[in-house]
Amino acid sequence: MDEVLLRSLMPSVLTVLVRRGADFAAAEDAVQDALVEALRAWAADPSPSSSGGGGPMRDPKGWLITVAWRKFLDAARSDAARRRREDRVQDEPAPGPAPAVDDTLQLYFLCAHPSLTPASAVALTLRAVGGLTTRQIAQAYVVPEATMAQRISRAKRTVSGVRLDRPGDVATVLRVLYLVFNEGYSGDVDLAAEAIRLTRQLAARIDHPEVAGLLALMLLHHARRAARTASDGSLVPLAEQDRGRWDTASIAEGVGILQAALARDRLGEFQAQAAIAALHADAPTTEETDWVQIVEWYDELVRLTDSPVVRLNRAVAVGEADGPRAGLAALAALDASSPSSSSKGQSLPRHAAVAAYLHERDGDLATAARLYAEAAHNAPNLAERDHLTRQAARLNARRSR
C-alpha cells in the first residue's frame, strides 16, 4: 500500500468527518493524524493477512475514517473549549464499509474559497486535497515550516464555517491548481506532478471542458520538462531543446484530452493555451512550427482574457509568423494600450526579454543587449537571470568583434 493511494483517499475521508459534525480545521488535523498512523501500521507489518478483520489493508478508506473519527473525538474531549460540542457528538459509528457519498469535489471548492488569498488556497489544497505534510509544503515553497503552518491554520479558520454543500467556482479551483503546477519542483515534492494528479482527480469528478483543458495543458508542458534544462542546470529555450527528449506519451494523452474538450465547442482560456502547447509539440523543428495558427489561438486568448501577458506572448508569435518588425509593432500596441502607458509596459514580467529577442531578430544588437541586461536584472529566478545575462554577454561579444 503506497503513500500516493493513501493521500488520494484523504479528501473523501475529510469530507465524511465534516458531514458528521466536525469543524474543518479539527477534521483536517484528525485526518492527517490518521494518515500518519496508517503509514506506521503498514510500515510495521505490510502483509494483508496480518490485518485481521479491522486492519487497514482490508478496507483502507473505512479504516482511515474510523481512526480519524477517533482522533477527532479524542481531541474534542481533551479540549475544554469544546465541551459544549461534545453534547452534539454521537457515539463512534461501528466500523464498516465506507459510505458511498464522495464530497471530494466540494473540498476542492472549499480549499479555493474566494475568501482565501491565492497563497493560502494553494497551501490548503496541497494539505487537505493533496495530503502533503506541512513540512513538505514548506520545503516546496522554500519557507520555514512554522510560517507555512501559520498560513495553513489561518486558511482553515477562514473556511471552517463554510458548508460543503454550497456550489463552488470551477474557474477558481483551476487557477489554484495552475499556480501549483507552475511552481514546478522544489524540496522532496514534485509540485508539477502533484498538480497533474490533483487535476486528474478533479477531472474524474466533474465533466467540464476547462478542467480537461487544464489537464491537457499540464501534460503538454510537462512533456517538455526533461529538455528544459542542460546538465549544468541552465535553461534551454524552446527553440534549442532536444525534441527527442520530449515525452511523446504525455503529448499524445494531452492532445487526445484537448481534442475531446474542443469538440464540445465551449472554448475557455485553458483549452486555448493547451491548443498553443499542442502546436508546439506537434512541430518536428522550430522552423516547422505553425506560427500563423498559434497567432490565431492567441487572438482567441486575447478575446477570452484581454490579458497583457497574453498580448505579450502574442507579440512573440507575431514576430515569428510575420517577422520581427511586426512583432515589435504588436509590442508597441501593447505598450500603448497599457493602463500605465508611460512605463511602456515594462512592469510586465519578461517584457524586456521579449523586446530584446525581437530587436535581436531585427538586427539591432545594441538595443537587444541592453534589454537582455535589463531583463536579467528583473528576472524572477536565478536560472532565468543567468540565461538572460549570457544572452546579453553573447551580443556584446558579437558587437565588439
MARLO-450237 format. One record per residue (C-alpha): residue number from 0; chain; x, y, z. Coordinates in Angstrom, 2 decimals, decimal comma. Example, Ala and Ser with C-alpha at 12.3 -4.5 7.8 and 13.67 -1.06 7.14 Angstrom:
REM MARLO-450237
+-----+----+---------+---------+---------+
|   i | ch |      px |      py |      pz |
+-----+----+---------+---------+---------+
|   0 |  A |   12,30 |   -4,50 |    7,80 |
|   1 |  A |   13,67 |   -1,06 |    7,14 |
+-----+----+---------+---------+---------+
END
This chain:
REM MARLO-450237
+-----+----+---------+---------+---------+
|   i | ch |      px |      py |      pz |
+-----+----+---------+---------+---------+
|   0 |  A |    0,00 |    0,00 |    0,00 |
|   1 |  A |    1,77 |    3,16 |   -1,14 |
|   2 |  A |    1,54 |    6,70 |    0,17 |
|   3 |  A |    0,01 |    8,00 |   -3,05 |
|   4 |  A |   -3,03 |    5,76 |   -2,59 |
|   5 |  A |   -3,42 |    6,91 |    1,00 |
|   6 |  A |   -3,23 |   10,56 |    0,01 |
|   7 |  A |   -5,82 |   10,03 |   -2,73 |
|   8 |  A |   -8,28 |    8,80 |   -0,06 |
|   9 |  A |   -7,80 |   11,77 |    2,25 |
|  10 |  A |  -10,26 |   14,22 |    0,63 |
|  11 |  A |  -13,18 |   11,81 |    0,88 |
|  12 |  A |  -12,24 |   10,85 |    4,45 |
|  13 |  A |  -12,07 |   14,52 |    5,42 |
|  14 |  A |  -15,48 |   15,30 |    3,98 |
|  15 |  A |  -17,04 |   12,36 |    5,87 |
|  16 |  A |  -15,81 |   13,84 |    9,15 |
|  17 |  A |  -17,10 |   17,30 |    8,23 |
|  18 |  A |  -20,53 |   15,88 |    7,40 |
|  19 |  A |  -20,58 |   14,12 |   10,78 |
|  20 |  A |  -20,24 |   17,48 |   12,50 |
|  21 |  A |  -16,51 |   18,08 |   12,83 |
|  22 |  A |  -15,35 |   21,57 |   12,01 |
|  23 |  A |  -12,98 |   21,71 |    9,05 |
|  24 |  A |   -9,81 |   22,63 |   10,94 |
|  25 |  A |  -10,18 |   19,88 |   13,56 |
|  26 |  A |  -11,24 |   17,32 |   10,95 |
|  27 |  A |   -8,22 |   18,06 |    8,78 |
|  28 |  A |   -5,87 |   17,63 |   11,74 |
|  29 |  A |   -7,53 |   14,32 |   12,63 |
|  30 |  A |   -7,21 |   13,00 |    9,08 |
|  31 |  A |   -3,53 |   13,91 |    8,99 |
|  32 |  A |   -3,03 |   12,04 |   12,28 |
|  33 |  A |   -4,85 |    9,02 |   10,86 |
|  34 |  A |   -2,61 |    9,09 |    7,79 |
|  35 |  A |    0,48 |    9,02 |    9,99 |
|  36 |  A |   -0,92 |    6,10 |   11,96 |
|  37 |  A |   -1,76 |    4,22 |    8,77 |
|  38 |  A |    1,74 |    4,69 |    7,40 |
|  39 |  A |    3,20 |    3,43 |   10,65 |
|  40 |  A |    0,88 |    0,41 |   10,70 |
|  41 |  A |    1,72 |   -0,60 |    7,15 |
|  42 |  A |    5,43 |    0,02 |    7,63 |
|  43 |  A |    5,43 |   -2,20 |   10,73 |
|  44 |  A |    3,63 |   -5,08 |    9,01 |
|  45 |  A |    2,62 |   -4,60 |    5,36 |
|  46 |  A |    1,22 |   -8,12 |    4,82 |
|  47 |  A |   -2,53 |   -8,16 |    4,04 |
|  48 |  A |   -3,12 |  -11,29 |    6,09 |
|  49 |  A |   -1,89 |   -9,60 |    9,24 |
|  50 |  A |   -4,62 |   -7,00 |    9,18 |
|  51 |  A |   -7,30 |   -9,27 |   10,54 |
|  52 |  A |  -10,90 |   -8,18 |   10,35 |
|  53 |  A |  -10,43 |   -4,49 |   11,06 |
|  54 |  A |   -6,98 |   -3,64 |    9,75 |
|  55 |  A |   -6,13 |   -1,00 |    7,19 |
|  56 |  A |   -5,29 |   -3,37 |    4,31 |
|  57 |  A |   -8,79 |   -4,83 |    4,07 |
|  58 |  A |  -10,65 |   -1,52 |    3,72 |
|  59 |  A |   -8,22 |    1,44 |    3,65 |
|  60 |  A |  -10,85 |    4,16 |    3,36 |
|  61 |  A |  -13,08 |    2,71 |    6,07 |
|  62 |  A |  -10,09 |    2,24 |    8,35 |
|  63 |  A |   -8,95 |    5,82 |    7,84 |
|  64 |  A |  -12,46 |    7,14 |    8,57 |
|  65 |  A |  -12,68 |    5,13 |   11,78 |
|  66 |  A |   -9,25 |    6,16 |   13,03 |
|  67 |  A |   -9,69 |    9,80 |   12,01 |
|  68 |  A |  -13,05 |    9,96 |   13,80 |
|  69 |  A |  -11,44 |    8,56 |   16,94 |
|  70 |  A |   -8,69 |   11,16 |   16,69 |
|  71 |  A |  -11,28 |   13,91 |   16,35 |
|  72 |  A |  -13,27 |   12,68 |   19,36 |
|  73 |  A |  -10,13 |   12,38 |   21,47 |
|  74 |  A |   -9,13 |   15,93 |   20,60 |
|  75 |  A |  -12,64 |   17,23 |   21,26 |
|  76 |  A |  -12,82 |   15,57 |   24,67 |
|  77 |  A |   -9,42 |   16,87 |   25,71 |
|  78 |  A |  -10,19 |   20,45 |   24,75 |
|  79 |  A |  -12,12 |   22,28 |   27,45 |
|  80 |  A |  -13,23 |   24,91 |   24,94 |
|  81 |  A |  -15,13 |   22,28 |   23,00 |
|  82 |  A |  -17,12 |   20,75 |   25,86 |
|  83 |  A |  -20,42 |   22,02 |   24,53 |
|  84 |  A |  -19,76 |   20,47 |   21,17 |
|  85 |  A |  -19,38 |   17,07 |   22,82 |
|  86 |  A |  -23,08 |   17,12 |   23,62 |
|  87 |  A |  -23,76 |   17,00 |   19,89 |
|  88 |  A |  -21,19 |   14,37 |   19,10 |
|  89 |  A |  -22,73 |   10,95 |   18,61 |
|  90 |  A |  -21,06 |    7,80 |   19,76 |
|  91 |  A |  -18,44 |    6,46 |   17,40 |
|  92 |  A |  -20,13 |    4,66 |   14,48 |
|  93 |  A |  -19,47 |    0,96 |   14,25 |
|  94 |  A |  -16,67 |    0,04 |   11,83 |
|  95 |  A |  -17,98 |   -0,96 |    8,44 |
|  96 |  A |  -17,79 |   -0,20 |    4,74 |
|  97 |  A |  -17,01 |    3,41 |    3,89 |
|  98 |  A |  -20,03 |    5,49 |    2,83 |
|  99 |  A |  -20,57 |    5,75 |   -0,90 |
| 100 |  A |  -21,01 |    9,53 |   -0,97 |
| 101 |  A |  -17,93 |   11,38 |   -2,18 |
| 102 |  A |  -17,63 |   15,09 |   -1,43 |
| 103 |  A |  -14,11 |   15,46 |   -2,82 |
| 104 |  A |  -15,31 |   17,95 |   -5,44 |
| 105 |  A |  -16,80 |   20,15 |   -2,72 |
| 106 |  A |  -13,49 |   20,01 |   -0,88 |
| 107 |  A |  -11,74 |   21,40 |   -3,97 |
| 108 |  A |  -14,20 |   24,29 |   -3,92 |
| 109 |  A |  -13,71 |   24,84 |   -0,20 |
| 110 |  A |   -9,92 |   24,99 |   -0,47 |
| 111 |  A |  -10,20 |   27,52 |   -3,30 |
| 112 |  A |  -12,77 |   29,65 |   -1,49 |
| 113 |  A |  -12,84 |   33,32 |   -2,63 |
| 114 |  A |  -12,12 |   34,47 |    0,92 |
| 115 |  A |   -8,64 |   32,92 |    0,76 |
| 116 |  A |   -5,57 |   34,55 |   -0,72 |
| 117 |  A |   -4,00 |   32,63 |   -3,64 |
| 118 |  A |   -1,06 |   31,55 |   -1,47 |
| 119 |  A |   -3,39 |   30,28 |    1,27 |
| 120 |  A |   -5,63 |   28,48 |   -1,24 |
| 121 |  A |   -2,63 |   26,71 |   -2,74 |
| 122 |  A |   -1,30 |   25,65 |    0,66 |
| 123 |  A |   -4,69 |   24,42 |    1,87 |
| 124 |  A |   -5,31 |   22,50 |   -1,37 |
| 125 |  A |   -1,97 |   20,74 |   -1,08 |
| 126 |  A |   -2,63 |   19,90 |    2,57 |
| 127 |  A |   -6,33 |   18,92 |    2,55 |
| 128 |  A |   -6,78 |   17,59 |   -1,00 |
| 129 |  A |   -3,22 |   16,58 |   -1,81 |
| 130 |  A |   -2,45 |   15,11 |    1,59 |
| 131 |  A |    1,02 |   16,64 |    1,81 |
| 132 |  A |    2,50 |   17,39 |    5,20 |
| 133 |  A |    3,15 |   20,93 |    6,35 |
| 134 |  A |    6,88 |   20,24 |    6,17 |
| 135 |  A |    6,65 |   19,07 |    2,55 |
| 136 |  A |    4,66 |   22,14 |    1,52 |
| 137 |  A |    7,07 |   24,45 |    3,36 |
| 138 |  A |   10,06 |   22,85 |    1,64 |
| 139 |  A |    8,37 |   23,12 |   -1,76 |
| 140 |  A |    7,78 |   26,84 |   -1,30 |
| 141 |  A |   11,11 |   27,45 |    0,46 |
| 142 |  A |    9,63 |   28,97 |    3,59 |
| 143 |  A |   10,06 |   27,99 |    7,27 |
| 144 |  A |    7,77 |   25,19 |    8,42 |
| 145 |  A |    6,36 |   27,44 |   11,17 |
| 146 |  A |    5,43 |   30,08 |    8,58 |
| 147 |  A |    3,62 |   27,53 |    6,43 |
| 148 |  A |    1,87 |   26,07 |    9,48 |
| 149 |  A |    0,52 |   29,52 |   10,37 |
| 150 |  A |   -0,62 |   30,08 |    6,78 |
| 151 |  A |   -2,49 |   26,77 |    6,72 |
| 152 |  A |   -4,02 |   27,35 |   10,17 |
| 153 |  A |   -5,32 |   30,77 |    9,12 |
| 154 |  A |   -6,76 |   29,27 |    5,94 |
| 155 |  A |   -8,53 |   26,51 |    7,87 |
| 156 |  A |  -10,02 |   29,01 |   10,29 |
| 157 |  A |  -11,21 |   31,16 |    7,41 |
| 158 |  A |  -13,21 |   28,35 |    5,76 |
| 159 |  A |  -14,24 |   26,47 |    8,90 |
| 160 |  A |  -17,76 |   27,88 |    8,77 |
| 161 |  A |  -18,33 |   27,28 |    5,04 |
| 162 |  A |  -20,75 |   24,44 |    4,29 |
| 163 |  A |  -19,66 |   21,72 |    1,90 |
| 164 |  A |  -22,96 |   21,67 |    0,03 |
| 165 |  A |  -22,60 |   25,20 |   -1,31 |
| 166 |  A |  -21,79 |   25,49 |   -5,04 |
| 167 |  A |  -18,22 |   26,35 |   -5,90 |
| 168 |  A |  -16,40 |   28,15 |   -8,68 |
| 169 |  A |  -14,59 |   25,79 |  -11,05 |
| 170 |  A |  -12,53 |   28,63 |  -12,53 |
| 171 |  A |  -11,09 |   29,49 |   -9,11 |
| 172 |  A |  -10,15 |   25,87 |   -8,46 |
| 173 |  A |   -8,41 |   25,67 |  -11,83 |
| 174 |  A |   -6,42 |   28,82 |  -11,16 |
| 175 |  A |   -5,24 |   27,39 |   -7,84 |
| 176 |  A |   -4,18 |   24,11 |   -9,48 |
| 177 |  A |   -2,34 |   26,01 |  -12,22 |
| 178 |  A |   -0,49 |   28,01 |   -9,56 |
| 179 |  A |    0,63 |   24,72 |   -8,00 |
| 180 |  A |    1,73 |   23,39 |  -11,40 |
| 181 |  A |    3,79 |   26,46 |  -12,21 |
| 182 |  A |    5,83 |   26,07 |   -9,03 |
| 183 |  A |    7,48 |   23,07 |  -10,69 |
| 184 |  A |    9,79 |   21,13 |   -8,41 |
| 185 |  A |   11,32 |   22,00 |   -5,08 |
| 186 |  A |   12,25 |   20,10 |   -1,96 |
| 187 |  A |   11,11 |   16,47 |   -1,98 |
| 188 |  A |    7,79 |   17,20 |   -3,67 |
| 189 |  A |    7,29 |   17,43 |   -7,42 |
| 190 |  A |    4,58 |   20,10 |   -7,45 |
| 191 |  A |    4,04 |   19,85 |  -11,20 |
| 192 |  A |    3,35 |   16,12 |  -10,94 |
| 193 |  A |    1,20 |   16,73 |   -7,85 |
| 194 |  A |   -0,85 |   19,33 |   -9,75 |
| 195 |  A |   -1,39 |   16,87 |  -12,59 |
| 196 |  A |   -2,53 |   14,21 |  -10,11 |
| 197 |  A |   -4,98 |   16,59 |   -8,44 |
| 198 |  A |   -6,31 |   17,79 |  -11,80 |
| 199 |  A |   -6,83 |   14,19 |  -12,93 |
| 200 |  A |   -8,73 |   13,59 |   -9,72 |
| 201 |  A |  -10,86 |   16,66 |  -10,36 |
| 202 |  A |  -11,50 |   15,62 |  -13,99 |
| 203 |  A |  -12,79 |   12,26 |  -12,76 |
| 204 |  A |  -15,40 |   14,06 |  -10,64 |
| 205 |  A |  -16,63 |   16,86 |  -12,88 |
| 206 |  A |  -17,41 |   16,86 |  -16,59 |
| 207 |  A |  -16,13 |   20,29 |  -17,59 |
| 208 |  A |  -14,19 |   21,17 |  -20,77 |
| 209 |  A |  -11,94 |   23,66 |  -18,97 |
| 210 |  A |  -10,91 |   21,03 |  -16,42 |
| 211 |  A |   -9,94 |   18,84 |  -19,37 |
| 212 |  A |   -8,24 |   21,81 |  -20,98 |
| 213 |  A |   -6,10 |   22,44 |  -17,90 |
| 214 |  A |   -5,15 |   18,76 |  -17,64 |
| 215 |  A |   -4,16 |   18,75 |  -21,32 |
| 216 |  A |   -2,14 |   21,94 |  -20,87 |
| 217 |  A |   -0,27 |   20,48 |  -17,88 |
| 218 |  A |    0,51 |   17,26 |  -19,70 |
| 219 |  A |    1,78 |   19,06 |  -22,79 |
| 220 |  A |    4,01 |   21,39 |  -20,79 |
| 221 |  A |    5,23 |   18,62 |  -18,51 |
| 222 |  A |    6,16 |   16,53 |  -21,56 |
| 223 |  A |    8,95 |   19,01 |  -22,37 |
| 224 |  A |   10,34 |   19,10 |  -18,85 |
| 225 |  A |   13,39 |   16,88 |  -19,36 |
| 226 |  A |   14,59 |   19,07 |  -22,25 |
| 227 |  A |   14,17 |   22,42 |  -20,49 |
| 228 |  A |   17,47 |   22,36 |  -18,60 |
| 229 |  A |   21,01 |   21,41 |  -19,57 |
| 230 |  A |   23,23 |   19,13 |  -17,49 |
| 231 |  A |   24,63 |   22,17 |  -15,66 |
| 232 |  A |   21,13 |   23,34 |  -14,71 |
| 233 |  A |   20,98 |   26,21 |  -17,21 |
| 234 |  A |   17,76 |   26,96 |  -19,09 |
| 235 |  A |   17,32 |   25,67 |  -22,62 |
| 236 |  A |   14,91 |   27,81 |  -24,71 |
| 237 |  A |   12,17 |   26,03 |  -26,64 |
| 238 |  A |   13,89 |   26,64 |  -29,99 |
| 239 |  A |   17,05 |   24,91 |  -28,76 |
| 240 |  A |   15,50 |   21,96 |  -26,95 |
| 241 |  A |   16,24 |   18,38 |  -27,99 |
| 242 |  A |   12,76 |   17,32 |  -29,05 |
| 243 |  A |   13,80 |   13,69 |  -28,88 |
| 244 |  A |   13,73 |   14,09 |  -25,08 |
| 245 |  A |   10,09 |   15,16 |  -25,04 |
| 246 |  A |    7,67 |   12,64 |  -23,52 |
| 247 |  A |    5,63 |   11,51 |  -26,52 |
| 248 |  A |    3,18 |    9,50 |  -24,38 |
| 249 |  A |    2,24 |   12,60 |  -22,37 |
| 250 |  A |    1,94 |   14,61 |  -25,56 |
| 251 |  A |   -0,38 |   12,04 |  -27,11 |
| 252 |  A |   -2,52 |   11,91 |  -23,98 |
| 253 |  A |   -2,68 |   15,70 |  -23,74 |
| 254 |  A |   -3,65 |   16,09 |  -27,40 |
| 255 |  A |   -6,36 |   13,43 |  -27,06 |
| 256 |  A |   -7,86 |   15,11 |  -23,99 |
| 257 |  A |   -7,71 |   18,51 |  -25,70 |
| 258 |  A |   -9,41 |   17,31 |  -28,88 |
| 259 |  A |  -12,29 |   15,85 |  -26,87 |
| 260 |  A |  -12,67 |   19,12 |  -24,94 |
| 261 |  A |  -12,57 |   21,31 |  -28,05 |
| 262 |  A |  -15,19 |   19,12 |  -29,73 |
| 263 |  A |  -17,69 |   20,30 |  -27,12 |
| 264 |  A |  -17,47 |   23,84 |  -28,53 |
| 265 |  A |  -17,23 |   25,56 |  -25,12 |
| 266 |  A |  -13,87 |   27,23 |  -25,51 |
| 267 |  A |  -12,08 |   28,56 |  -22,45 |
| 268 |  A |   -8,67 |   30,00 |  -21,73 |
| 269 |  A |   -7,04 |   26,74 |  -20,64 |
| 270 |  A |   -8,21 |   24,96 |  -23,78 |
| 271 |  A |   -6,78 |   27,78 |  -25,90 |
| 272 |  A |   -3,46 |   27,64 |  -24,04 |
| 273 |  A |   -3,39 |   23,87 |  -24,48 |
| 274 |  A |   -4,02 |   24,27 |  -28,22 |
| 275 |  A |   -0,93 |   26,52 |  -28,46 |
| 276 |  A |    1,13 |   24,00 |  -26,49 |
| 277 |  A |   -0,12 |   21,22 |  -28,78 |
| 278 |  A |    1,01 |   23,12 |  -31,88 |
| 279 |  A |    4,49 |   23,48 |  -30,38 |
| 280 |  A |    4,54 |   19,79 |  -29,50 |
| 281 |  A |    3,40 |   18,80 |  -32,99 |
| 282 |  A |    6,25 |   20,61 |  -34,78 |
| 283 |  A |    9,29 |   18,39 |  -35,57 |
| 284 |  A |   11,50 |   21,52 |  -35,52 |
| 285 |  A |   11,14 |   25,16 |  -34,52 |
| 286 |  A |   11,19 |   26,16 |  -38,19 |
| 287 |  A |    8,20 |   23,90 |  -38,90 |
| 288 |  A |    6,06 |   25,39 |  -36,12 |
| 289 |  A |    2,70 |   26,64 |  -37,39 |
| 290 |  A |    3,13 |   30,17 |  -36,06 |
| 291 |  A |    0,20 |   31,55 |  -38,07 |
| 292 |  A |   -2,19 |   29,19 |  -36,29 |
| 293 |  A |   -0,54 |   29,98 |  -32,95 |
| 294 |  A |   -1,23 |   33,68 |  -33,54 |
| 295 |  A |   -4,87 |   32,80 |  -34,24 |
| 296 |  A |   -5,09 |   30,95 |  -30,93 |
| 297 |  A |   -3,52 |   33,91 |  -29,14 |
| 298 |  A |   -6,20 |   36,09 |  -30,72 |
| 299 |  A |   -8,78 |   33,78 |  -29,13 |
| 300 |  A |   -6,98 |   34,07 |  -25,78 |
| 301 |  A |   -6,97 |   37,88 |  -26,03 |
| 302 |  A |  -10,71 |   37,75 |  -26,70 |
| 303 |  A |  -11,26 |   35,47 |  -23,69 |
| 304 |  A |   -8,96 |   37,16 |  -21,17 |
| 305 |  A |   -7,74 |   40,52 |  -22,52 |
| 306 |  A |   -4,61 |   39,77 |  -20,51 |
| 307 |  A |   -1,45 |   41,88 |  -21,04 |
| 308 |  A |    0,63 |   38,72 |  -20,54 |
| 309 |  A |   -1,28 |   37,02 |  -23,35 |
| 310 |  A |   -0,71 |   40,07 |  -25,58 |
| 311 |  A |    2,99 |   39,93 |  -24,74 |
| 312 |  A |    3,22 |   36,27 |  -25,76 |
| 313 |  A |    1,20 |   37,06 |  -28,87 |
| 314 |  A |    3,82 |   39,64 |  -29,88 |
| 315 |  A |    6,45 |   36,88 |  -29,89 |
| 316 |  A |    4,24 |   34,67 |  -32,06 |
| 317 |  A |    3,55 |   37,56 |  -34,46 |
| 318 |  A |    7,30 |   38,15 |  -34,70 |
| 319 |  A |    7,78 |   34,52 |  -35,72 |
| 320 |  A |    4,86 |   34,45 |  -38,14 |
| 321 |  A |    5,26 |   37,85 |  -39,82 |
| 322 |  A |    8,78 |   38,96 |  -38,97 |
| 323 |  A |   10,43 |   40,80 |  -36,05 |
| 324 |  A |    9,18 |   44,26 |  -37,04 |
| 325 |  A |    5,59 |   43,03 |  -36,97 |
| 326 |  A |    6,32 |   41,60 |  -33,52 |
| 327 |  A |    7,75 |   44,92 |  -32,35 |
| 328 |  A |    4,65 |   46,67 |  -33,70 |
| 329 |  A |    2,47 |   44,29 |  -31,68 |
| 330 |  A |    4,62 |   45,05 |  -28,65 |
| 331 |  A |    4,23 |   48,79 |  -29,23 |
| 332 |  A |    0,45 |   48,33 |  -29,44 |
| 333 |  A |    0,56 |   46,55 |  -26,08 |
| 334 |  A |    2,56 |   49,42 |  -24,58 |
| 335 |  A |    0,09 |   51,98 |  -25,93 |
| 336 |  A |   -2,91 |   50,10 |  -24,51 |
| 337 |  A |   -1,30 |   49,56 |  -21,09 |
| 338 |  A |   -3,10 |   51,34 |  -18,23 |
| 339 |  A |    0,27 |   52,82 |  -17,30 |
| 340 |  A |    1,45 |   53,50 |  -20,82 |
| 341 |  A |    4,11 |   55,88 |  -19,53 |
| 342 |  A |    6,00 |   52,84 |  -18,24 |
| 343 |  A |    5,91 |   51,36 |  -21,73 |
| 344 |  A |    4,51 |   48,12 |  -20,34 |
| 345 |  A |    7,85 |   47,19 |  -18,85 |
| 346 |  A |    6,32 |   46,33 |  -15,49 |
| 347 |  A |    5,06 |   43,18 |  -17,21 |
| 348 |  A |    7,11 |   40,10 |  -16,37 |
| 349 |  A |    9,51 |   39,27 |  -19,23 |
| 350 |  A |    8,54 |   42,36 |  -21,27 |
| 351 |  A |   12,18 |   43,40 |  -21,62 |
| 352 |  A |   13,20 |   39,85 |  -22,58 |
| 353 |  A |   10,59 |   39,75 |  -25,35 |
| 354 |  A |   11,66 |   43,16 |  -26,64 |
| 355 |  A |   15,30 |   42,07 |  -26,57 |
| 356 |  A |   14,56 |   38,93 |  -28,58 |
| 357 |  A |   12,60 |   40,84 |  -31,23 |
| 358 |  A |   15,26 |   43,57 |  -31,53 |
| 359 |  A |   17,94 |   40,90 |  -31,95 |
| 360 |  A |   15,90 |   39,26 |  -34,68 |
| 361 |  A |   15,63 |   42,68 |  -36,34 |
| 362 |  A |   19,42 |   43,15 |  -36,23 |
| 363 |  A |   19,56 |   45,86 |  -33,55 |
| 364 |  A |   22,16 |   44,16 |  -31,37 |
| 365 |  A |   22,95 |   47,17 |  -29,17 |
| 366 |  A |   19,35 |   47,64 |  -28,10 |
| 367 |  A |   18,89 |   43,89 |  -27,70 |
| 368 |  A |   21,95 |   43,57 |  -25,45 |
| 369 |  A |   20,79 |   46,45 |  -23,28 |
| 370 |  A |   17,32 |   44,96 |  -22,93 |
| 371 |  A |   18,68 |   41,47 |  -22,15 |
| 372 |  A |   20,71 |   43,00 |  -19,32 |
| 373 |  A |   17,65 |   44,86 |  -18,05 |
| 374 |  A |   15,60 |   41,65 |  -18,21 |
| 375 |  A |   18,31 |   39,79 |  -16,28 |
| 376 |  A |   18,18 |   42,40 |  -13,54 |
| 377 |  A |   14,42 |   41,89 |  -13,15 |
| 378 |  A |   14,39 |   38,10 |  -13,65 |
| 379 |  A |   12,14 |   36,21 |  -11,18 |
| 380 |  A |   14,67 |   33,44 |  -10,51 |
| 381 |  A |   18,36 |   32,66 |  -10,73 |
| 382 |  A |   18,11 |   30,33 |  -13,73 |
| 383 |  A |   16,40 |   32,98 |  -15,87 |
| 384 |  A |   18,82 |   35,64 |  -14,67 |
| 385 |  A |   21,81 |   33,54 |  -15,70 |
| 386 |  A |   20,27 |   32,76 |  -19,09 |
| 387 |  A |   19,49 |   36,40 |  -19,86 |
| 388 |  A |   22,89 |   37,55 |  -18,64 |
| 389 |  A |   24,53 |   35,12 |  -21,05 |
| 390 |  A |   22,37 |   36,43 |  -23,89 |
| 391 |  A |   23,49 |   39,99 |  -23,18 |
| 392 |  A |   27,15 |   38,90 |  -22,97 |
| 393 |  A |   26,83 |   36,97 |  -26,24 |
| 394 |  A |   25,54 |   40,01 |  -28,12 |
| 395 |  A |   28,12 |   42,35 |  -26,56 |
| 396 |  A |   30,85 |   39,96 |  -27,65 |
| 397 |  A |   29,50 |   39,95 |  -31,22 |
| 398 |  A |   29,38 |   43,74 |  -31,29 |
| 399 |  A |   33,00 |   44,07 |  -30,11 |
| 400 |  A |   34,44 |   41,94 |  -32,88 |
+-----+----+---------+---------+---------+
END
